[in-house]
Amino acid sequence: MKIFIDSDNIEEIKKYISWGVCDGVTTNPTTFYKSGIVGGVGGIKKRVADISGLIPGLPLSVEVTSEMPEEIIKQAREYSAWADDIVIKIPVTDSKGNSMLGAIKQLVQEGVVVNVTLVMNFNQAILAAKAISSGMEKLAIRKNHFVSIFAGRITEEQGVERAFQVIKETRAWLDFHKYKNVEIIIASIRNPENIEYFSKTGGHAMTIPPDAIAKALLSARTKEGVAKFMEDAKKLN
Ligand code: E4P
């Protein structure tokens, strides 16, 4: 399972690259807002360039900031030209529930790599996979695209077992029907318990906020064990 860093914080991304646990990065308008990015698209572009320089060859997801399909397509074309390996995040529907699958299919047809985001159930996930697959039909080179299932948000509304089931069943469906170029990103991770639990769903990747990764490494028993070994090592002199 790949690990993506769910953050646009440069120092955090650098840290997890140095640990060897960064296979990509995901961002969204909220992460940029929390990081104090200003200047609209220009501000986002600058931060994206900085992140992209740190992770050459790895996917970097950048979300569109419009709900209008024509504007989404325009933004996606623009953002995907910023750097190699930019992945365009597009919500599966707009805030009124209108489908964004047409824009998604169109962009895939044009060779843009997409990450269908804010996916909350199995039906949305397989419809997104079908739109992606349909967009790829006539392409000679088939890149991998993503569907982000929001495990944390599903859990908050319907419980952790339901979130687990949505991801596991989507993976089984993709495999059964041989959707080789669609990967599930397990998103909306809240804590180390989520990391352990949802890692068993078969999701291809998990995007994790930096603080949850840091906490995942910790165990009081490990710290205590190291302290004792160090103490006893001194007694050997
Ligand atoms: C994924 O790509 C999203 O940016 C992220 O996981 C969002 O999760 P949250 O807004 O529910 O925290």
Residues whose N, C-alpha, C, O or C-beta is under 5 A from the ligand:
A	BS01	E4P	D6 T26 T27 N28 R153 A187 S188 I189 T207
